């Protein structure tokens, strides 16, 4: 890293960095929601018709669903408080 402080405009690279981080955050959030949705669908389909899934299958499905929910919770806590509040308002409106 250079210690040259020649007075160049650092706002453009910093703005680009911020935009990139926000874009990645949004993609991660969207992906986490999709994964939870997929895991919930798998669980629902497993019980939708006889025969019921085996204990081992239920344990595997439950573990996978839990991991996806924990992933989504992690993303939620990464959000700035203002985005988290908007997210919760949107989710409450759906219910």
C-alpha positions in Angstrom: 0.0 0.0 0.0 1.3 3.4 -0.9 1.7 6.1 1.7 1.4 8.7 -1.1 -1.2 11.3 -0.1 -1.2 13.3 -3.3 -4.7 14.5 -2.9 -6.3 12.1 -5.3 -10.1 11.5 -5.1 -10.7 8.4 -3.0 -14.4 8.7 -3.0 -14.9 6.9 -6.3 -13.0 3.7 -5.3 -14.7 3.7 -1.9 -18.1 4.2 -3.5 -17.3 1.3 -5.9 -16.3 -0.9 -2.9 -19.5 0.0 -1.1 -21.6 -0.8 -4.1 -19.9 -4.1 -4.6 -20.4 -5.1 -0.9 -24.1 -4.1 -1.1 -24.5 -6.2 -4.2 -22.9 -9.2 -2.7 -24.9 -8.8 0.5 -28.2 -8.7 -1.5 -27.2 -11.8 -3.5 -26.3 -13.7 -0.3 -29.6 -12.7 1.3 -31.6 -13.7 -1.8 -29.7 -17.1 -2.0 -30.3 -17.7 1.7 -34.1 -17.2 1.3 -34.1 -19.5 -1.7 -32.3 -22.2 0.2 -34.8 -22.0 3.1 -37.6 -22.2 0.7 -36.1 -25.3 -1.0 -35.5 -27.1 2.3 -39.1 -26.3 3.5 -40.4 -27.7 0.2 -38.3 -30.9 0.6 -39.7 -31.4 4.1 -43.3 -30.8 3.0 -43.0 -33.2 0.1 -41.5 -35.9 2.3 -44.7 -35.9 4.4 -47.1 -35.2 1.6 -48.0 -38.8 0.9 -47.4 -42.2 2.4 -45.2 -43.8 3.4 -43.8 -41.5 5.9 -40.1 -40.9 5.7 -37.7 -43.0 7.8 -36.3 -41.6 11.0 -32.9 -41.2 9.3 -34.5 -39.3 6.4 -36.3 -37.0 8.8 -33.1 -36.4 10.7 -31.3 -35.5 7.5 -34.1 -33.3 6.3 -34.4 -31.6 9.7 -30.7 -30.9 9.9 -30.6 -29.5 6.4 -33.6 -27.3 7.1 -32.0 -26.1 10.3 -28.7 -25.2 8.6 -30.6 -23.2 6.0 -32.5 -21.3 8.6 -29.3 -20.6 10.6 -27.8 -19.3 7.3 -30.7 -17.0 6.8 -30.5 -15.8 10.4 -26.8 -15.0 9.9 -27.6 -12.9 6.8 -30.3 -11.1 8.7 -27.9 -10.2 11.5 -25.4 -8.9 8.9 -27.9 -6.4 7.7 -27.7 -2.9 9.0 -30.5 -2.2 11.6 -32.5 -0.1 9.1 -32.5 -2.9 6.5 -33.4 -5.5 9.1 -36.4 -3.4 10.2 -37.5 -3.1 6.5 -37.0 -6.8 6.0 -39.1 -7.6 9.1 -41.9 -5.2 8.0 -42.0 -6.9 4.6 -42.1 -10.3 6.1 -44.9 -9.4 8.6 -46.9 -7.9 5.7 -46.8 -11.3 4.0 -48.1 -13.3 6.9 
